[in-house]
Amino acid sequence: MSTERMDLLRERLQSLVPTQLDIIDESHFHAGHEGSKNGASHFRVVIRSEQFSGLSTVARHRLVYDRVHDLMPYPIHALAIDAKANQ
């Protein structure tokens, strides 16, 4: 199930034309956490894109959340984001 959710995240984030996109399932770190009780997942996303150039951290995170907001709080409970412009 986690793989399907990771694939869905990857699909949604392709619109940002990432040059790097790593999606890490961190659900096992949150076993017993309130959000994980219903089977929701916790992910970390590392994404690099030219679309982040000149944007603040908050603006970069908003671009990511805009693409996945309907997946939260289920099937994704938490999303840690490391979003930067290409260097």
N, CA, C and O atoms as a GROMACS GRO file, in nm:
protein
  348
    1MET      N    1   0.082  -0.119   0.000
    1MET     CA    2   0.000   0.000   0.000
    1MET      C    3   0.087   0.126   0.000
    1MET      O    4   0.056   0.223  -0.068
    2SER      N    5   0.194   0.123   0.076
    2SER     CA    6   0.283   0.237   0.083
    2SER      C    7   0.342   0.270  -0.055
    2SER      O    8   0.360   0.387  -0.089
    3THR      N    9   0.373   0.166  -0.132
    3THR     CA   10   0.429   0.188  -0.266
    3THR      C   11   0.328   0.261  -0.355
    3THR      O   12   0.366   0.349  -0.432
    4GLU      N   13   0.202   0.225  -0.344
    4GLU     CA   14   0.098   0.293  -0.422
    4GLU      C   15   0.090   0.441  -0.384
    4GLU      O   16   0.073   0.526  -0.470
    5ARG      N   17   0.102   0.470  -0.256
    5ARG     CA   18   0.097   0.608  -0.209
    5ARG      C   19   0.219   0.686  -0.255
    5ARG      O   20   0.209   0.803  -0.291
    6MET      N   21   0.334   0.621  -0.253
    6MET     CA   22   0.457   0.685  -0.301
    6MET      C   23   0.445   0.715  -0.451
    6MET      O   24   0.485   0.822  -0.496
    7ASP      N   25   0.390   0.621  -0.526
    7ASP     CA   26   0.370   0.642  -0.669
    7ASP      C   27   0.274   0.758  -0.695
    7ASP      O   28   0.294   0.836  -0.788
    8LEU      N   29   0.171   0.768  -0.614
    8LEU     CA   30   0.074   0.878  -0.627
    8LEU      C   31   0.141   1.012  -0.598
    8LEU      O   32   0.119   1.109  -0.670
    9LEU      N   33   0.222   1.018  -0.494
    9LEU     CA   34   0.298   1.141  -0.466
    9LEU      C   35   0.389   1.176  -0.583
    9LEU      O   36   0.393   1.291  -0.628
   10ARG      N   37   0.462   1.078  -0.632
   10ARG     CA   38   0.554   1.100  -0.744
   10ARG      C   39   0.478   1.155  -0.865
   10ARG      O   40   0.524   1.249  -0.930
   11GLU      N   41   0.364   1.095  -0.895
   11GLU     CA   42   0.282   1.139  -1.008
   11GLU      C   43   0.237   1.284  -0.990
   11GLU      O   44   0.246   1.365  -1.083
   12ARG      N   45   0.189   1.317  -0.871
   12ARG     CA   46   0.139   1.452  -0.844
   12ARG      C   47   0.249   1.557  -0.853
   12ARG      O   48   0.225   1.669  -0.899
   13LEU      N   49   0.369   1.522  -0.809
   13LEU     CA   50   0.478   1.619  -0.803
   13LEU      C   51   0.550   1.635  -0.936
   13LEU      O   52   0.634   1.725  -0.949
   14GLN      N   53   0.520   1.552  -1.034
   14GLN     CA   54   0.584   1.565  -1.165
   14GLN      C   55   0.552   1.699  -1.231
   14GLN      O   56   0.629   1.746  -1.315
   15SER      N   57   0.442   1.760  -1.195
   15SER     CA   58   0.406   1.889  -1.254
   15SER      C   59   0.505   1.999  -1.216
   15SER      O   60   0.508   2.105  -1.279
   16LEU      N   61   0.586   1.975  -1.113
   16LEU     CA   62   0.689   2.071  -1.074
   16LEU      C   63   0.819   2.048  -1.152
   16LEU      O   64   0.919   2.117  -1.128
   17VAL      N   65   0.819   1.953  -1.242
   17VAL     CA   66   0.934   1.918  -1.327
   17VAL      C   67   1.061   1.905  -1.242
   17VAL      O   68   1.158   1.978  -1.262
   18PRO      N   69   1.059   1.812  -1.148
   18PRO     CA   70   1.175   1.799  -1.059
   18PRO      C   71   1.297   1.741  -1.130
   18PRO      O   72   1.285   1.653  -1.215
   19THR      N   73   1.414   1.791  -1.092
   19THR     CA   74   1.539   1.732  -1.138
   19THR      C   75   1.585   1.626  -1.039
   19THR      O   76   1.668   1.541  -1.071
   20GLN      N   77   1.529   1.632  -0.918
   20GLN     CA   78   1.550   1.529  -0.816
   20GLN      C   79   1.418   1.514  -0.742
   20GLN      O   80   1.354   1.613  -0.707
   21LEU      N   81   1.379   1.391  -0.719
   21LEU     CA   82   1.259   1.364  -0.640
   21LEU      C   83   1.279   1.232  -0.566
   21LEU      O   84   1.274   1.124  -0.626
   22ASP      N   85   1.300   1.243  -0.436
   22ASP     CA   86   1.314   1.126  -0.350
   22ASP      C   87   1.196   1.126  -0.254
   22ASP      O   88   1.167   1.227  -0.190
   23ILE      N   89   1.129   1.013  -0.245
   23ILE     CA   90   1.017   0.997  -0.154
   23ILE      C   91   1.051   0.883  -0.059
   23ILE      O   92   1.073   0.770  -0.102
   24ILE      N   93   1.056   0.916   0.069
   24ILE     CA   94   1.098   0.820   0.170
   24ILE      C   95   0.980   0.793   0.263
   24ILE      O   96   0.920   0.886   0.318
   25ASP      N   97   0.946   0.667   0.279
   25ASP     CA   98   0.839   0.627   0.370
   25ASP      C   99   0.895   0.624   0.512
   25ASP      O  100   0.982   0.543   0.543
   26GLU      N  101   0.844   0.712   0.597
   26GLU     CA  102   0.887   0.717   0.737
   26GLU      C  103   0.776   0.672   0.831
   26GLU      O  104   0.780   0.701   0.950
   27SER      N  105   0.679   0.600   0.778
   27SER     CA  106   0.565   0.556   0.858
   27SER      C  107   0.607   0.472   0.978
   27SER      O  108   0.547   0.481   1.085
   28HIS      N  109   0.709   0.390   0.960
   28HIS     CA  110   0.752   0.302   1.069
   28HIS      C  111   0.804   0.379   1.190
   28HIS      O  112   0.806   0.325   1.301
   29PHE      N  113   0.846   0.504   1.171
   29PHE     CA  114   0.891   0.587   1.282
   29PHE      C  115   0.773   0.637   1.366
   29PHE      O  116   0.792   0.687   1.477
   30HIS      N  117   0.654   0.626   1.313
   30HIS     CA  118   0.536   0.685   1.376
   30HIS      C  119   0.434   0.581   1.420
   30HIS      O  120   0.317   0.613   1.440
   31ALA      N  121   0.477   0.458   1.435
   31ALA     CA  122   0.386   0.352   1.481
   31ALA      C  123   0.326   0.391   1.614
   31ALA      O  124   0.397   0.432   1.707
   32GLY      N  125   0.195   0.380   1.624
   32GLY     CA  126   0.126   0.417   1.746
   32GLY      C  127   0.084   0.563   1.751
   32GLY      O  128   0.004   0.601   1.836
   33HIS      N  129   0.139   0.644   1.663
   33HIS     CA  130   0.103   0.786   1.655
   33HIS      C  131  -0.044   0.798   1.614
   33HIS      O  132  -0.093   0.715   1.538
   34GLU      N  133  -0.113   0.897   1.663
   34GLU     CA  134  -0.256   0.911   1.639
   34GLU      C  135  -0.291   0.903   1.490
   34GLU      O  136  -0.386   0.834   1.453
   35GLY      N  137  -0.216   0.971   1.405
   35GLY     CA  138  -0.246   0.972   1.262
   35GLY      C  139  -0.223   0.840   1.192
   35GLY      O  140  -0.282   0.813   1.088
   36SER      N  141  -0.137   0.757   1.250
   36SER     CA  142  -0.108   0.629   1.185
   36SER      C  143  -0.206   0.520   1.225
   36SER      O  144  -0.206   0.412   1.164
   37LYS      N  145  -0.289   0.544   1.324
   37LYS     CA  146  -0.382   0.441   1.371
   37LYS      C  147  -0.482   0.399   1.264
   37LYS      O  148  -0.526   0.284   1.261
   38ASN      N  149  -0.519   0.491   1.175
   38ASN     CA  150  -0.616   0.457   1.070
   38ASN      C  151  -0.546   0.411   0.942
   38ASN      O  152  -0.612   0.391   0.839
   39GLY      N  153  -0.414   0.392   0.947
   39GLY     CA  154  -0.341   0.343   0.831
   39GLY      C  155  -0.282   0.450   0.742
   39GLY      O  156  -0.229   0.420   0.635
   40ALA      N  157  -0.290   0.576   0.784
   40ALA     CA  158  -0.231   0.684   0.704
   40ALA      C  159  -0.078   0.676   0.710
   40ALA      O  160  -0.021   0.626   0.807
   41SER      N  161  -0.014   0.726   0.608
   41SER     CA  162   0.132   0.718   0.594
   41SER      C  163   0.200   0.849   0.626
   41SER      O  164   0.140   0.957   0.619
   42HIS      N  165   0.329   0.838   0.662
   42HIS     CA  166   0.416   0.954   0.685
   42HIS      C  167   0.528   0.945   0.580
   42HIS      O  168   0.594   0.842   0.567
   43PHE      N  169   0.550   1.054   0.508
   43PHE     CA  170   0.654   1.054   0.405
   43PHE      C  171   0.745   1.175   0.420
   43PHE      O  172   0.706   1.278   0.475
   44ARG      N  173   0.867   1.161   0.370
   44ARG     CA  174   0.961   1.271   0.354
   44ARG      C  175   0.986   1.284   0.204
   44ARG      O  176   1.011   1.186   0.136
   45VAL      N  177   0.978   1.409   0.154
   45VAL     CA  178   1.000   1.436   0.013
   45VAL      C  179   1.121   1.528   0.000
   45VAL      O  180   1.127   1.634   0.063
   46VAL      N  181   1.216   1.487  -0.082
   46VAL     CA  182   1.330   1.571  -0.119
   46VAL      C  183   1.310   1.603  -0.266
   46VAL      O  184   1.311   1.514  -0.351
   47ILE      N  185   1.292   1.731  -0.295
   47ILE     CA  186   1.261   1.770  -0.432
   47ILE      C  187   1.343   1.893  -0.472
   47ILE      O  188   1.357   1.988  -0.395
   48ARG      N  189   1.397   1.888  -0.593
   48ARG     CA  190   1.472   2.000  -0.651
   48ARG      C  191   1.404   2.036  -0.783
   48ARG      O  192   1.373   1.949  -0.864
   49SER      N  193   1.383   2.166  -0.803
   49SER     CA  194   1.316   2.210  -0.925
   49SER      C  195   1.350   2.355  -0.953
   49SER      O  196   1.368   2.435  -0.861
   50GLU      N  197   1.358   2.388  -1.080
   50GLU     CA  198   1.377   2.529  -1.120
   50GLU      C  199   1.258   2.614  -1.079
   50GLU      O  200   1.272   2.735  -1.061
   51GLN      N  201   1.142   2.553  -1.064
   51GLN     CA  202   1.022   2.628  -1.028
   51GLN      C  203   1.031   2.686  -0.887
   51GLN      O  204   0.950   2.771  -0.850
   52PHE      N  205   1.129   2.643  -0.808
   52PHE     CA  206   1.147   2.697  -0.673
   52PHE      C  207   1.242   2.817  -0.671
   52PHE      O  208   1.260   2.879  -0.566
   53SER      N  209   1.303   2.849  -0.784
   53SER     CA  210   1.399   2.959  -0.788
   53SER      C  211   1.336   3.089  -0.743
   53SER      O  212   1.228   3.128  -0.789
   54GLY      N  213   1.405   3.156  -0.650
   54GLY     CA  214   1.360   3.286  -0.602
   54GLY      C  215   1.246   3.281  -0.501
   54GLY      O  216   1.199   3.386  -0.457
   55LEU      N  217   1.200   3.162  -0.465
   55LEU     CA  218   1.088   3.149  -0.372
   55LEU      C  219   1.138   3.123  -0.229
   55LEU      O  220   1.242   3.060  -0.209
   56SER      N  221   1.063   3.172  -0.133
   56SER     CA  222   1.092   3.143   0.007
   56SER      C  223   1.061   2.997   0.037
   56SER      O  224   0.997   2.929  -0.043
   57THR      N  225   1.107   2.951   0.151
   57THR     CA  226   1.079   2.814   0.193
   57THR      C  227   0.928   2.790   0.201
   57THR      O  228   0.879   2.688   0.154
   58VAL      N  229   0.856   2.885   0.259
   58VAL     CA  230   0.711   2.872   0.272
   58VAL      C  231   0.646   2.862   0.134
   58VAL      O  232   0.556   2.780   0.114
   59ALA      N  233   0.688   2.942   0.040
   59ALA     CA  234   0.631   2.939  -0.096
   59ALA      C  235   0.662   2.807  -0.166
   59ALA      O  236   0.576   2.754  -0.237
   60ARG      N  237   0.782   2.755  -0.146
   60ARG     CA  238   0.817   2.625  -0.206
   60ARG      C  239   0.729   2.515  -0.148
   60ARG      O  240   0.680   2.430  -0.222
   61HIS      N  241   0.711   2.517  -0.016
   61HIS     CA  242   0.626   2.416   0.049
   61HIS      C  243   0.482   2.428   0.002
   61HIS      O  244   0.414   2.326  -0.016
   62ARG      N  245   0.434   2.548  -0.018
   62ARG     CA  246   0.297   2.567  -0.068
   62ARG      C  247   0.279   2.505  -0.205
   62ARG      O  248   0.176   2.444  -0.233
   63LEU      N  249   0.380   2.520  -0.292
   63LEU     CA  250   0.371   2.458  -0.424
   63LEU      C  251   0.356   2.307  -0.414
   63LEU      O  252   0.280   2.245  -0.488
   64VAL      N  253   0.431   2.248  -0.321
   64VAL     CA  254   0.422   2.103  -0.300
   64VAL      C  255   0.284   2.067  -0.244
   64VAL      O  256   0.216   1.980  -0.297
   65TYR      N  257   0.245   2.134  -0.137
   65TYR     CA  258   0.116   2.103  -0.073
   65TYR      C  259  -0.002   2.124  -0.168
   65TYR      O  260  -0.100   2.050  -0.162
   66ASP      N  261   0.007   2.224  -0.256
   66ASP     CA  262  -0.102   2.248  -0.352
   66ASP      C  263  -0.129   2.125  -0.437
   66ASP      O  264  -0.242   2.103  -0.481
   67ARG      N  265  -0.027   2.046  -0.462
   67ARG     CA  266  -0.041   1.930  -0.549
   67ARG      C  267  -0.089   1.805  -0.476
   67ARG      O  268  -0.131   1.708  -0.539
   68VAL      N  269  -0.082   1.806  -0.343
   68VAL     CA  270  -0.117   1.684  -0.268
   68VAL      C  271  -0.219   1.708  -0.157
   68VAL      O  272  -0.248   1.616  -0.080
   69HIS      N  273  -0.274   1.828  -0.148
   69HIS     CA  274  -0.360   1.862  -0.034
   69HIS      C  275  -0.480   1.769  -0.019
   69HIS      O  276  -0.525   1.745   0.093
   70ASP      N  277  -0.531   1.717  -0.129
   70ASP     CA  278  -0.648   1.629  -0.121
   70ASP      C  279  -0.614   1.490  -0.067
   70ASP      O  280  -0.704   1.411  -0.039
   71LEU      N  281  -0.486   1.460  -0.053
   71LEU     CA  282  -0.443   1.330   0.001
   71LEU      C  283  -0.425   1.334   0.153
   71LEU      O  284  -0.395   1.233   0.216
   72MET      N  285  -0.443   1.453   0.209
   72MET     CA  286  -0.420   1.470   0.352
   72MET      C  287  -0.551   1.504   0.422
   72MET      O  288  -0.627   1.585   0.368
   73PRO      N  289  -0.581   1.450   0.535
   73PRO     CA  290  -0.496   1.369   0.622
   73PRO      C  291  -0.497   1.220   0.591
   73PRO      O  292  -0.430   1.143   0.659
   74TYR      N  293  -0.574   1.178   0.489
   74TYR     CA  294  -0.572   1.037   0.452
   74TYR      C  295  -0.576   1.028   0.301
   74TYR      O  296  -0.659   1.092   0.237
   75PRO      N  297  -0.490   0.950   0.244
   75PRO     CA  298  -0.408   0.842   0.296
   75PRO      C  299  -0.271   0.886   0.349
   75PRO      O  300  -0.194   0.804   0.400
   76ILE      N  301  -0.240   1.015   0.338
   76ILE     CA  302  -0.112   1.064   0.389
   76ILE      C  303  -0.139   1.153   0.509
   76ILE      O  304  -0.210   1.253   0.500
   77HIS      N  305  -0.081   1.114   0.622
   77HIS     CA  306  -0.102   1.190   0.744
   77HIS      C  307  -0.002   1.303   0.760
   77HIS      O  308  -0.036   1.412   0.807
   78ALA      N  309   0.122   1.277   0.720
   78ALA     CA  310   0.228   1.377   0.740
   78ALA      C  311   0.324   1.375   0.622
   78ALA      O  312   0.352   1.271   0.563
   79LEU      N  313   0.373   1.496   0.590
   79LEU     CA  314   0.466   1.510   0.478
   79LEU      C  315   0.575   1.609   0.519
   79LEU      O  316   0.550   1.728   0.536
   80ALA      N  317   0.696   1.557   0.534
   80ALA     CA  318   0.812   1.644   0.560
   80ALA      C  319   0.870   1.681   0.424
   80ALA      O  320   0.887   1.595   0.338
   81ILE      N  321   0.901   1.808   0.405
   81ILE     CA  322   0.942   1.856   0.273
   81ILE      C  323   1.078   1.923   0.279
   81ILE      O  324   1.103   2.009   0.363
   82ASP      N  325   1.166   1.882   0.189
   82ASP     CA  326   1.294   1.948   0.164
   82ASP      C  327   1.289   1.990   0.018
   82ASP      O  328   1.319   1.910  -0.071
   83ALA      N  329   1.250   2.116  -0.006
   83ALA     CA  330   1.231   2.165  -0.143
   83ALA      C  331   1.329   2.281  -0.169
   83ALA      O  332   1.331   2.381  -0.097
   84LYS      N  333   1.409   2.263  -0.273
   84LYS     CA  334   1.509   2.365  -0.307
   84LYS      C  335   1.514   2.382  -0.458
   84LYS      O  336   1.476   2.293  -0.534
   85ALA      N  337   1.562   2.498  -0.499
   85ALA     CA  338   1.585   2.523  -0.641
   85ALA      C  339   1.710   2.448  -0.685
   85ALA      O  340   1.795   2.415  -0.602
   86ASN      N  341   1.721   2.420  -0.811
   86ASN     CA  342   1.841   2.357  -0.864
   86ASN      C  343   1.959   2.448  -0.838
   86ASN      O  344   1.946   2.571  -0.837
   87GLN      N  345   2.074   2.387  -0.818
   87GLN     CA  346   2.194   2.467  -0.791
   87GLN      C  347   2.286   2.468  -0.908
   87GLN      O  348   2.392   2.531  -0.902
   0.00000   0.00000   0.00000
